[in-house]
Amino acid sequence: MSRTVLFKGNPMHLVGPALTVGQPVPDVTCTKVDFSPVAASSLLGKVVLVSVTPSVDTPVCDLQAKRFNEAAAALGAGVVVANVSLDLPPALKRWCSANGADNLVAVSDYRDRAFGTAWGVLIDELKLLARAVFVVDREGHLAYQEIVPEVTNHPDYDAALAAVQRLV
């Protein structure tokens, strides 16, 4: 079954499986701003909010990352907020520095798009990530997900943060 999102009103196909709440999340490795690897499994033991953005250099992505960075400050040490995009690590580092984004972990899926494919959010036609938010519990199971139907729209910030609060 083909899964789609809209990009500026045009249907785009998603590569990868549709994840379901309750299932273990795929363990993939992304790249931090210093080019070091970070595996999803390294975050076990904490609640993880995964903010997925096509590029932090676009207005909606910029606001999404800022919003979750601000929220992360109040969520406590038992929560990790990660922003995943296909931006190159130097671009993410520049964005984090320019925006004081020190409450989230910015990671890139640029190497092989393993995150996008395994988590079902890679847009086939654009080779970009669809806008999405996932919340993962301490044991590594998906507790909440939103794949935003129109990539240029904002996610439901309140619903995602409420999902985190239910787990802390």
Backbone as a printed PyTorch tensor [residue, N CA C, xyz], in Angstrom:
tensor([[[ 0.8440, -1.1820,  0.0000],
         [ 0.0000,  0.0000,  0.0000],
         [ 0.8870,  1.2410,  0.0000]],

        [[ 0.6410,  2.1220, -0.9070],
         [ 1.4360,  3.3400, -1.0530],
         [ 0.9970,  4.3800, -0.0220]],

        [[ 1.9870,  4.9710,  0.6460],
         [ 1.7090,  6.0360,  1.6030],
         [ 2.1950,  7.3310,  0.9970]],

        [[ 1.4310,  8.3990,  1.2140],
         [ 1.7850,  9.6820,  0.6190],
         [ 1.6430, 10.8120,  1.6270]],

        [[ 2.3330, 11.8970,  1.3180],
         [ 2.1420, 13.1870,  1.9520],
         [ 2.0280, 14.1860,  0.8170]],

        [[ 1.6210, 15.3950,  1.1510],
         [ 1.5730, 16.4550,  0.1530],
         [ 2.7470, 17.3970,  0.3680]],

        [[ 3.2950, 17.8740, -0.7270],
         [ 4.3090, 18.9150, -0.6780],
         [ 3.8160, 20.0280, -1.5810]],

        [[ 3.3960, 21.1340, -0.9550],
         [ 2.7920, 22.2550, -1.6760],
         [ 1.6230, 21.7760, -2.5370]],

        [[ 0.8380, 20.8690, -1.9490],
         [-0.3550, 20.3520, -2.6070],
         [-0.1330, 19.1890, -3.5440]],

        [[ 1.0990, 18.8330, -3.8090],
         [ 1.4000, 17.7340, -4.7320],
         [ 1.6730, 16.4450, -3.9710]],

        [[ 1.0240, 15.3390, -4.3670],
         [ 1.2550, 14.0680, -3.6820],
         [ 2.6870, 13.5630, -3.8700]],

        [[ 3.2700, 13.1110, -2.7740],
         [ 4.6250, 12.5520, -2.7600],
         [ 4.5700, 11.2190, -2.0140]],

        [[ 5.3410, 10.2590, -2.4740],
         [ 5.3370,  8.9190, -1.9030],
         [ 6.4050,  8.7630, -0.8190]],

        [[ 6.0090,  8.0940,  0.2550],
         [ 6.9310,  7.8260,  1.3510],
         [ 7.5660,  6.4520,  1.1770]],

        [[ 8.8660,  6.3950,  1.4020],
         [ 9.6170,  5.1500,  1.3310],
         [ 9.7080,  4.5770,  2.7360]],

        [[ 9.5700,  3.2800,  2.8400],
         [ 9.7140,  2.6220,  4.1290],
         [ 8.3820,  2.2470,  4.7320]],

        [[ 8.4410,  1.5470,  5.8620],
         [ 7.2210,  1.0410,  6.4890],
         [ 6.4590,  2.1140,  7.2450]],

        [[ 5.1960,  1.8270,  7.4720],
         [ 4.3880,  2.6570,  8.3670],
         [ 4.5920,  2.1030,  9.7710]],

        [[ 5.1900,  2.8830, 10.6460],
         [ 5.3770,  2.4430, 12.0230],
         [ 4.0460,  2.4970, 12.7560]],

        [[ 3.9080,  1.6420, 13.7720],
         [ 2.6880,  1.6500, 14.5670],
         [ 3.0440,  1.8460, 16.0370]],

        [[ 2.1790,  2.5600, 16.7240],
         [ 2.3740,  2.8090, 18.1500],
         [ 2.4510,  1.4660, 18.8650]],

        [[ 3.4240,  1.3500, 19.7480],
         [ 3.6260,  0.1270, 20.5170],
         [ 4.7750, -0.7340, 20.0140]],

        [[ 5.1500, -0.5660, 18.7620],
         [ 6.2300, -1.3940, 18.2210],
         [ 7.5940, -0.8090, 18.5880]],

        [[ 8.6180, -1.6700, 18.6580],
         [ 9.9720, -1.1410, 18.8640],
         [10.3720, -0.2870, 17.6620]],

        [[11.0430,  0.8190, 17.9240],
         [11.4640,  1.6820, 16.8090],
         [12.7280,  1.1120, 16.1810]],

        [[12.9170,  1.3480, 14.8930],
         [14.1290,  0.8620, 14.2230],
         [15.3760,  1.5130, 14.8240]],

        [[16.4050,  0.7070, 14.9900],
         [17.6810,  1.2140, 15.5100],
         [18.5650,  1.5730, 14.3270]],

        [[18.6430,  2.8460, 14.0380],
         [19.4740,  3.3400, 12.9400],
         [20.4960,  4.3110, 13.5060]],

        [[21.5060,  4.5790, 12.7230],
         [22.5500,  5.5080, 13.1360],
         [22.5030,  6.7480, 12.2670]],

        [[22.5140,  7.9040, 12.9200],
         [22.5900,  9.1910, 12.2340],
         [23.9230,  9.8430, 12.5910]],

        [[24.1160, 11.0680, 12.1470],
         [25.3890, 11.7520, 12.3330],
         [25.1700, 13.0560, 13.0930]],

        [[25.9450, 13.2500, 14.1750],
         [25.8710, 14.4840, 14.9560],
         [26.5940, 15.6160, 14.2200]],

        [[26.5000, 16.8200, 14.7700],
         [27.1170, 17.9910, 14.1260],
         [28.6390, 17.8960, 14.0600]],

        [[29.2420, 17.0710, 14.9050],
         [30.7010, 16.8920, 14.8670],
         [31.1030, 15.6740, 14.0270]],

        [[30.1600, 15.1500, 13.2530],
         [30.3360, 13.9940, 12.3720],
         [30.4700, 12.6690, 13.1160]],

        [[30.2440, 12.6470, 14.4210],
         [30.2610, 11.3850, 15.1530],
         [28.9050, 10.6970, 14.9970]],

        [[28.9090,  9.3600, 15.0430],
         [27.6560,  8.6290, 14.8980],
         [26.8550,  8.6210, 16.1960]],

        [[25.5470,  8.5490, 16.0510],
         [24.6590,  8.3660, 17.2000],
         [23.5750,  7.3720, 16.7870]],

        [[23.4760,  6.2910, 17.5410],
         [22.4770,  5.2590, 17.2680],
         [21.2400,  5.5110, 18.1180]],

        [[20.1020,  5.1970, 17.5670],
         [18.8520,  5.3530, 18.3180],
         [18.9140,  4.5610, 19.6240]],

        [[19.5200,  3.3840, 19.5990],
         [19.5890,  2.5390, 20.7930],
         [20.4100,  3.1790, 21.9150]],

        [[21.2700,  4.1410, 21.5820],
         [22.0680,  4.7940, 22.6160],
         [21.2130,  5.6940, 23.5060]],

        [[19.9860,  5.9420, 23.1030],
         [19.0960,  6.8180, 23.8690],
         [18.1190,  6.0360, 24.7430]],

        [[18.2090,  4.7110, 24.7190],
         [17.3290,  3.8990, 25.5710],
         [17.4920,  4.3100, 27.0240]],

        [[16.4040,  4.2470, 27.7580],
         [16.4170,  4.6490, 29.1600],
         [15.8750,  6.0520, 29.3570]],

        [[15.6980,  6.7780, 28.2710],
         [15.1030,  8.1150, 28.3210],
         [13.9110,  8.1590, 27.3760]],

        [[13.0010,  9.0710, 27.6320],
         [11.9300,  9.3480, 26.6880],
         [12.5480, 10.2210, 25.5920]],

        [[12.2550,  9.9100, 24.3420],
         [12.8550, 10.6410, 23.2370],
         [11.7610, 11.2450, 22.3670]],

        [[11.8330, 12.5540, 22.1710],
         [10.9730, 13.2370, 21.2090],
         [11.8280, 13.4350, 19.9650]],

        [[11.3870, 12.8630, 18.8540],
         [12.1180, 12.9700, 17.5930],
         [11.3440, 13.9210, 16.6810]],

        [[11.9270, 15.0750, 16.4560],
         [11.3690, 16.0820, 15.5620],
         [12.0460, 15.8920, 14.2060]],

        [[11.2560, 15.6250, 13.1740],
         [11.8040, 15.3800, 11.8430],
         [11.4640, 16.5700, 10.9600]],

        [[12.5060, 17.1700, 10.3730],
         [12.3150, 18.3480,  9.5220],
         [13.0290, 18.1480,  8.1890]],

        [[12.4490, 18.6400,  7.0990],
         [13.1410, 18.5610,  5.8100],
         [14.4630, 19.3390,  5.8180]],

        [[14.4670, 20.5850,  6.3220],
         [15.6930, 21.3860,  6.3950],
         [15.4980, 22.5320,  7.3730]],

        [[16.4170, 22.6710,  8.3270],
         [16.3040, 23.7430,  9.3210],
         [16.4490, 25.1310,  8.6970]],

        [[16.8590, 25.2060,  7.4440],
         [17.0140, 26.4970,  6.7680],
         [15.7480, 26.9670,  6.0650]],

        [[14.6160, 26.3460,  6.3870],
         [13.3390, 26.8000,  5.8560],
         [12.4830, 27.2770,  7.0320]],

        [[11.5610, 28.1960,  6.7870],
         [10.8350, 28.8350,  7.9000],
         [10.0840, 27.8940,  8.8450]],

        [[ 9.3140, 26.9550,  8.3230],
         [ 8.5370, 26.0800,  9.2010],
         [ 9.4680, 25.1480,  9.9740]],

        [[10.4900, 24.6200,  9.3170],
         [11.4600, 23.7420,  9.9910],
         [12.2010, 24.5020, 11.0800]],

        [[12.6020, 25.7150, 10.7740],
         [13.2870, 26.5660, 11.7370],
         [12.4170, 26.7490, 12.9820]],

        [[11.1590, 27.0820, 12.7870],
         [10.2560, 27.2890, 13.9230],
         [10.0010, 25.9930, 14.6820]],

        [[ 9.8780, 24.8820, 13.9650],
         [ 9.6480, 23.5950, 14.6170],
         [10.8260, 23.2360, 15.5220]],

        [[12.0290, 23.3540, 14.9990],
         [13.2140, 23.0310, 15.7960],
         [13.3400, 23.9780, 16.9890]],

        [[13.0730, 25.2590, 16.7810],
         [13.1270, 26.2260, 17.8860],
         [12.0930, 25.8960, 18.9560]],

        [[10.8960, 25.5750, 18.5260],
         [ 9.8100, 25.2750, 19.4780],
         [10.1620, 24.0760, 20.3570]],

        [[10.6790, 23.0080, 19.7360],
         [11.0270, 21.8320, 20.5280],
         [12.2930, 22.0560, 21.3470]],

        [[13.2120, 22.8880, 20.8730],
         [14.3890, 23.2370, 21.6790],
         [13.9550, 23.9680, 22.9520]],

        [[13.0310, 24.9150, 22.8090],
         [12.5240, 25.6430, 23.9770],
         [11.8060, 24.7050, 24.9410]],

        [[10.9940, 23.8150, 24.4040],
         [10.2490, 22.8810, 25.2490],
         [11.1920, 21.9270, 25.9810]],

        [[12.2830, 21.5530, 25.3190],
         [13.2250, 20.5950, 25.9020],
         [13.7900, 21.0900, 27.2260]],

        [[13.9740, 22.3940, 27.3480],
         [14.5390, 22.9600, 28.5780],
         [13.6740, 22.6450, 29.7890]],

        [[12.3800, 22.5200, 29.5950],
         [11.4650, 22.2880, 30.7050],
         [11.1070, 20.8100, 30.9070]],

        [[11.5600, 19.9470, 30.0170],
         [11.1410, 18.5450, 30.0880],
         [11.9460, 17.7070, 31.0680]],

        [[13.1100, 18.1690, 31.4530],
         [13.9040, 17.4580, 32.4460],
         [14.9260, 16.5070, 31.8470]],

        [[15.7650, 15.9780, 32.7280],
         [16.8890, 15.1430, 32.3050],
         [16.4660, 13.7750, 31.7750]],

        [[15.2490, 13.3670, 32.0400],
         [14.7780, 12.0700, 31.5680],
         [14.2570, 12.0850, 30.1510]],

        [[14.3670, 13.2440, 29.4790],
         [13.8560, 13.3940, 28.1170],
         [14.9630, 13.9230, 27.2160]],

        [[15.0620, 13.3450, 26.0390],
         [15.9710, 13.8320, 25.0030],
         [15.1210, 14.3070, 23.8360]],

        [[15.4430, 15.4830, 23.3170],
         [14.7900, 15.9800, 22.1130],
         [15.8300, 15.9460, 21.0040]],

        [[15.5030, 15.2450, 19.9370],
         [16.3960, 15.1460, 18.7840],
         [15.7030, 15.7300, 17.5700]],

        [[16.4470, 16.4770, 16.7740],
         [15.9330, 16.9660, 15.5050],
         [16.7130, 16.2590, 14.3950]],

        [[15.9820, 15.5450, 13.5540],
         [16.5960, 14.8020, 12.4540],
         [16.2260, 15.4910, 11.1470]],

        [[17.2310, 15.7150, 10.3160],
         [17.0050, 16.2740,  8.9830],
         [18.0700, 15.7140,  8.0580]],

        [[18.0170, 16.1250,  6.8130],
         [19.0550, 15.7520,  5.8620],
         [20.0740, 16.8590,  5.6860]],

        [[19.9800, 17.8990,  6.4920],
         [20.9870, 18.9630,  6.4630],
         [22.3510, 18.3640,  6.7940]],

        [[23.3780, 18.8910,  6.1780],
         [24.7300, 18.4310,  6.4870],
         [25.1260, 18.8660,  7.8970]],

        [[25.9690, 18.0940,  8.5750],
         [26.3700, 18.4450,  9.9390],
         [26.8690, 19.8790, 10.1100]],

        [[27.7000, 20.4450,  9.2050],
         [28.1090, 21.8410,  9.4040],
         [26.9340, 22.8280,  9.3620]],

        [[25.9400, 22.5620,  8.5360],
         [24.7580, 23.4300,  8.4800],
         [23.9630, 23.3270,  9.7800]],

        [[23.8430, 22.1240, 10.3100],
         [23.1490, 21.9560, 11.5950],
         [23.9080, 22.6430, 12.7250]],

        [[25.2260, 22.5240, 12.7130],
         [26.0400, 23.1740, 13.7410],
         [25.8670, 24.6890, 13.6680]],

        [[25.8970, 25.2390, 12.4630],
         [25.7020, 26.6760, 12.2740],
         [24.3270, 27.0960, 12.7840]],

        [[23.2820, 26.3260, 12.4270],
         [21.9190, 26.6510, 12.8540],
         [21.8250, 26.6130, 14.3800]],

        [[22.3660, 25.5680, 14.9970],
         [22.3160, 25.4540, 16.4600],
         [23.0110, 26.6410, 17.1320]],

        [[24.1740, 27.0110, 16.6170],
         [24.9130, 28.1450, 17.1910],
         [24.1500, 29.4470, 17.0200]],

        [[23.5970, 29.6600, 15.8570],
         [22.8830, 30.9080, 15.5690],
         [21.5910, 31.0330, 16.3640]],

        [[21.0210, 29.9060, 16.7880],
         [19.7250, 29.9260, 17.4540],
         [19.7770, 29.5080, 18.9170]],

        [[20.9690, 29.3530, 19.4600],
         [21.0860, 28.9600, 20.8600],
         [20.4230, 27.6290, 21.1460]],

        [[20.4510, 26.7430, 20.1770],
         [19.7660, 25.4460, 20.3010],
         [20.6590, 24.4550, 21.0310]],

        [[20.7350, 24.6110, 22.3390],
         [21.5790, 23.7140, 23.1130],
         [20.7730, 22.7300, 23.9570]],

        [[19.4520, 22.6840, 23.7470],
         [18.6090, 21.7460, 24.4760],
         [18.2040, 20.5480, 23.6360]],

        [[18.5700, 20.5590, 22.3630],
         [18.2320, 19.4280, 21.5060],
         [19.4900, 18.8780, 20.8580]],

        [[19.3800, 17.6460, 20.4170],
         [20.4660, 16.9860, 19.7000],
         [20.1060, 17.0540, 18.2220]],

        [[20.8820, 17.8080, 17.4600],
         [20.6350, 17.9180, 16.0180],
         [21.4410, 16.8470, 15.3140]],

        [[20.7590, 16.0310, 14.5260],
         [21.4400, 14.9610, 13.8040],
         [21.0190, 14.9510, 12.3450]],

        [[21.9220, 14.4340, 11.5250],
         [21.7000, 14.3750, 10.0890],
         [21.5750, 12.9300,  9.6260]],

        [[20.7060, 12.7240,  8.6650],
         [20.4960, 11.4220,  8.0350],
         [21.0830, 11.4300,  6.6220]],

        [[22.0530, 12.3330,  6.3880],
         [22.5590, 12.5600,  5.0360],
         [23.3290, 11.3760,  4.4580]],

        [[23.9790, 10.5730,  5.2870],
         [24.8780,  9.5250,  4.7600],
         [24.1630,  8.5180,  3.8780]],

        [[23.1360,  7.8880,  4.4070],
         [22.4600,  6.8690,  3.5990],
         [20.9440,  6.8790,  3.7490]],

        [[20.4410,  7.9170,  4.3860],
         [19.0010,  8.0640,  4.5870],
         [18.3760,  6.8450,  5.2880]],

        [[19.1690,  6.2390,  6.1740],
         [18.7100,  5.0570,  6.9000],
         [17.5370,  5.3720,  7.8150]],

        [[17.5990,  6.5330,  8.4920],
         [16.4870,  6.9160,  9.3630],
         [15.2190,  7.0830,  8.5370]],

        [[15.2990,  7.8920,  7.4940],
         [14.1230,  8.1570,  6.6740],
         [13.4800,  6.9020,  6.1290]],

        [[14.3090,  5.9760,  5.6820],
         [13.7940,  4.7230,  5.1200],
         [13.2190,  3.8150,  6.2070]],

        [[13.9560,  3.6250,  7.2990],
         [13.5170,  2.7090,  8.3540],
         [12.3050,  3.2210,  9.1210]],

        [[12.2100,  4.5490,  9.2760],
         [11.0960,  5.1300, 10.0210],
         [ 9.9420,  5.5360,  9.1000]],

        [[10.0830,  5.3110,  7.7990],
         [ 8.9940,  5.5220,  6.8490],
         [ 8.6860,  6.9660,  6.5230]],

        [[ 9.6980,  7.8510,  6.5670],
         [ 9.4470,  9.2680,  6.3200],
         [10.3090,  9.8630,  5.1980]],

        [[10.9420,  9.0200,  4.3910],
         [11.7170,  9.5280,  3.2640],
         [10.7790,  9.7740,  2.0900]],

        [[10.7710, 10.9950,  1.5880],
         [ 9.9400, 11.3390,  0.4190],
         [10.7010, 10.9080, -0.8260]],

        [[10.1560,  9.9400, -1.5300],
         [10.8380,  9.3470, -2.6800],
         [11.1840, 10.3790, -3.7470]],

        [[10.2450, 11.2000, -4.1230],
         [10.4540, 12.1420, -5.2200],
         [11.4650, 13.2370, -4.8890]],

        [[11.5350, 13.6520, -3.6470],
         [12.4090, 14.7640, -3.2510],
         [13.6880, 14.3170, -2.5600]],

        [[13.7170, 13.0730, -2.1030],
         [14.8440, 12.5640, -1.3080],
         [15.0800, 13.4460, -0.0840]],

        [[13.9880, 13.9550,  0.4790],
         [13.9770, 14.7140,  1.7210],
         [13.1270, 13.9640,  2.7340]],

        [[13.2610, 14.3370,  3.9960],
         [12.4220, 13.7490,  5.0310],
         [11.1040, 14.5040,  5.1180]],

        [[10.0270, 13.7600,  5.3170],
         [ 8.7220, 14.3750,  5.5570],
         [ 8.7170, 14.9620,  6.9630]],

        [[ 7.9110, 15.9790,  7.1680],
         [ 7.7860, 16.5590,  8.5080],
         [ 7.0310, 15.5650,  9.3870]],

        [[ 7.6140, 15.2710, 10.5440],
         [ 6.9960, 14.2980, 11.4410],
         [ 7.4800, 14.5350, 12.8670]],

        [[ 6.7540, 13.9520, 13.8120],
         [ 7.1640, 13.9420, 15.2110],
         [ 6.8740, 12.5490, 15.7510]],

        [[ 7.8690, 11.9870, 16.4250],
         [ 7.7260, 10.6920, 17.0730],
         [ 8.0860, 10.8570, 18.5420]],

        [[ 7.4290, 10.0960, 19.3990],
         [ 7.8110, 10.0190, 20.8070],
         [ 8.0640,  8.5500, 21.1050]],

        [[ 9.2390,  8.2940, 21.6900],
         [ 9.6740,  6.9340, 21.9840],
         [ 9.8010,  6.7910, 23.4990]],

        [[ 9.2560,  5.6840, 24.0260],
         [ 9.3390,  5.4870, 25.4810],
         [10.7300,  4.9960, 25.8910]],

        [[10.9390,  4.8570, 27.1800],
         [12.2570,  4.4950, 27.7190],
         [12.7660,  3.1310, 27.2320]],

        [[11.8390,  2.2690, 26.8600],
         [12.2160,  0.9250, 26.4030],
         [12.4190,  0.8650, 24.8930]],

        [[12.2130,  1.9860, 24.2080],
         [12.4270,  2.0060, 22.7640],
         [11.2120,  1.6680, 21.9250]],

        [[10.0290,  1.8220, 22.4980],
         [ 8.7950,  1.5690, 21.7600],
         [ 8.1440,  2.8890, 21.3530]],

        [[ 7.5600,  2.8890, 20.1860],
         [ 6.8760,  4.0780, 19.6920],
         [ 5.6270,  4.3470, 20.5210]],

        [[ 5.5530,  5.5390, 21.0980],
         [ 4.4190,  5.9140, 21.9470],
         [ 3.4980,  6.9160, 21.2560]],

        [[ 4.0170,  7.6270, 20.2620],
         [ 3.2370,  8.6660, 19.5800],
         [ 3.9010,  8.9280, 18.2330]],

        [[ 3.0680,  9.2280, 17.2380],
         [ 3.6170,  9.6520, 15.9520],
         [ 2.6460, 10.5610, 15.2300]],

        [[ 3.2200, 11.4970, 14.5170],
         [ 2.4590, 12.3370, 13.6040],
         [ 3.3290, 12.5520, 12.3740]],

        [[ 2.8430, 12.0860, 11.2490],
         [ 3.4600, 12.4320,  9.9730],
         [ 2.5400, 13.4930,  9.3950]],

        [[ 3.0490, 14.7110,  9.2980],
         [ 2.2240, 15.8470,  8.9110],
         [ 1.7770, 15.6550,  7.4560]],

        [[ 0.4640, 15.6790,  7.2000],
         [-0.0400, 15.3950,  5.8540],
         [ 0.4780, 16.3460,  4.7680]],

        [[ 0.6040, 17.6200,  5.0890],
         [ 1.1590, 18.6200,  4.1540],
         [ 2.4950, 19.0520,  4.7310]],

        [[ 3.5790, 18.7160,  4.0390],
         [ 4.9320, 18.9250,  4.5520],
         [ 5.2030, 20.3760,  4.9300]],

        [[ 4.5330, 21.3190,  4.2870],
         [ 4.7870, 22.7300,  4.5730],
         [ 4.0320, 23.2420,  5.7960]],

        [[ 3.2220, 22.3890,  6.4380],
         [ 2.4810, 22.7720,  7.6360],
         [ 3.2250, 22.3720,  8.9040]],

        [[ 2.8520, 22.9820, 10.0190],
         [ 3.4330, 22.6660, 11.3200],
         [ 2.8310, 21.3800, 11.8760]],

        [[ 3.5960, 20.6740, 12.7160],
         [ 3.0190, 19.5400, 13.4320],
         [ 2.1590, 20.0440, 14.5870]],

        [[ 1.4850, 19.1230, 15.2600],
         [ 0.6930, 19.4510, 16.4460],
         [ 1.6300, 19.4160, 17.6540]],

        [[ 2.2320, 20.5540, 17.9470],
         [ 3.2090, 20.6450, 19.0400],
         [ 2.6130, 20.2030, 20.3660]],

        [[ 1.4090, 20.6750, 20.6610],
         [ 0.7930, 20.3690, 21.9590],
         [ 0.5650, 18.8710, 22.1350]],

        [[ 0.1030, 18.1950, 21.0870],
         [-0.1440, 16.7520, 21.1800],
         [ 1.1610, 15.9930, 21.4060]],

        [[ 2.2210, 16.3790, 20.7200],
         [ 3.5080, 15.7080, 20.8780],
         [ 4.0410, 15.9030, 22.2950]],

        [[ 3.9770, 17.1300, 22.7860],
         [ 4.4830, 17.4110, 24.1310],
         [ 3.6330, 16.7290, 25.2000]],

        [[ 2.3220, 16.6190, 24.9620],
         [ 1.4500, 15.8980, 25.8940],
         [ 1.8250, 14.4120, 25.9230]],

        [[ 2.1980, 13.8500, 24.7770],
         [ 2.6320, 12.4540, 24.7160],
         [ 3.9010, 12.2530, 25.5380]],

        [[ 4.8110, 13.2070, 25.4720],
         [ 6.0300, 13.1400, 26.2870],
         [ 5.6620, 13.1950, 27.7750]],

        [[ 4.8030, 14.1380, 28.1380],
         [ 4.4240, 14.3070, 29.5470],
         [ 3.7820, 13.0540, 30.1340]],

        [[ 3.0450, 12.3160, 29.3130],
         [ 2.4230, 11.0720, 29.7980],
         [ 3.4670, 10.0180, 30.1600]],

        [[ 4.6670, 10.1460, 29.6060],
         [ 5.6950,  9.1340, 29.8250],
         [ 6.7220,  9.4990, 30.8880]],

        [[ 6.7420, 10.7590, 31.3140],
         [ 7.7530, 11.1630, 32.3060],
         [ 7.2070, 11.0980, 33.7240]]])
